[in-house]
Amino acid sequence: MAELKDLTKRADNYSQWYNDLIVKADLAEQSAVRGCMVIKPYGYAIWEKMQAQLDKMFKETGAVNAYFPLLIPKSFLSREAEHVEGFAKECAVVTHYRLKTNETHDGVVVDPTAKLEEELIIRPTSETIIWNTYKNWIHSWRDLPLMCNQWCNVMRWEMRTRPFLRTSEFLWQEGHTAHATREEAEQEAQKMLKVYAEFAEKWMAVPVMQGVKSETERFAGALDTYTIEAMMQDGKALQSGTSHFLGQNFAKAFGVQYLTKENKQEYVWATSWGVSTRLIGALIMTHSDDNGLVLPPRLAPLQVVIVPIGKGEQQEQISELFQPVIKALNEKGISVKYDDADNKRPGFKFADYELKGVPVRIVMGGRDLEAKTVEIMRRDTLEKETVPFEGLAERVENLLDDIQDNIFKKAKDFRDAHIYECDNYEEFKERVKDGGFFLCHWDGTPETEAQIKEETQATIRCVPFAFEQTHGIDMVSGKPSKCRVLIARSY
């Protein structure tokens, strides 16, 4: 039990607390491949619940799932100049297609005769391979809009990695859509941002700030990038989902045209949008505490655990008593575990389930059996309550809803208390060290943006939609400003 509870405290070392928690809560571990991780069953179960809900929401917009190749011809990346420049330093390259036994027959080497005519890139993102395919699928206005999504892995060679937040290989979804008009494509990109924001707030219980990225921070090859930005408990920002208006850049690069109703050839308009397993990192860092994970009930792999404390006949009676409750909860779509394993003491079980963030724990002992009561503990507040056994299923259902609402409110209150307007650069440089979201006037120049980043390690996260924009004076350059931007240090 000491091992389970031996977590670094957030106040002592937030980064180490995060790394410790991932390992101790059985979410993931380092792999034999540098920069890559093994997502363990409990961590993957969270991703599966995210995936199922997001997939449902995507399909409600009209998107359908497809799958495109992992390997992309190198020449494809050269066709869109900004795109290749943005990803060139992160690409893993396949140069040969065969190995052979070495001369001493105790290992393998690359067969020099098996060199590929054209190198292949392990996908860092799929715009190029997808748009090369779309030119075969799109001919007429009747073929539009075309909206595909794929669930897959991608590879971006990272020098500094951190589980879930930044790894060389990660899981994600990427949507790619084609439209007849600019207006349709822009609406699609903004619509998908709202889908991500709704998912973050209603399922993850993570409040997010929606906005548009500065030109410097845009996705490579996009005309506009829309983002949701979440605040972690250390006050840093985490980009938690992006949607891109790609204009006609990729359509022109790959020759994707359609015949209009007026019999004219036009290039289509494009979007792409994606979220990744980084969302699990956001979940951990937004809600969890010094006792372990705190999971929103809607995404918890296990929502309720029942721990009986008794022996022999008592144990049998408790088990028999709970069967209708378990059935009723399952019928409500609530996942329940009845843990009567006799190889672990109750205290160990309590600590383990607390560490793993199970939202509701129910305990019944001998005295409870006699009194027909149970002890319920909610993971978000660690509050315990003894309640009547009768009506337990309905009580638990209501409690799960309350926990979902409470952890969102707690996160939102924290976020809102750490949003500041700031018009003095010297003051900003001191305060940004302690974290928080700063709303500051910006003159719109990349030079000012670069200076802020170099001197403070903070970046312009977005021009937020939630605040009424007013003219002012840039705190760095003293030049006129048309809007306030959201500036923060980030992951």
Secondary structure, 3 states (H helix, E strand, C coil): CHHHHCCCCCCCCHHHHHHHHHHHCCCEEECCCCCCEEECHHHHHHHHHHHHHHHHHHHHCCCEECCCCCEEEHHHHCCCHHHHHHHHHHCEEEEECCEEECCCCCCEEECHHHEEEEEEEECCCCHHHHHHHHHHHCCEHHHCCEEEEEEEEEECCCCCCECCCECCEEEEEEEEEEECCHHHHHHHHHHHHHHHHHHHHHCCCCCEEEEECCCCCCCCCCCEEEEEEEECCCCCEEEEEEEEEEECHHHHHHCCEEECCCCCEEECEEEEEEEECHHHHHHHHHHCECCECCCCCCCCCCCEEEEECCCCHHHHHHHHHHHHHHHHHHHCCCCEEECCCCCCCHHHHHHHHHHCCCCEEEEECHHHHHHCEEEEEECCCCCEEEEECCCHHHHHHHHHHHHHHHHHHHHHHHHHHCEEECCCHHHHHHHHHHCCEEEEEECCCHHHHHHHHHHHCCEEEEEECCCCCCCEECCCCCCEECEEEEEECEC
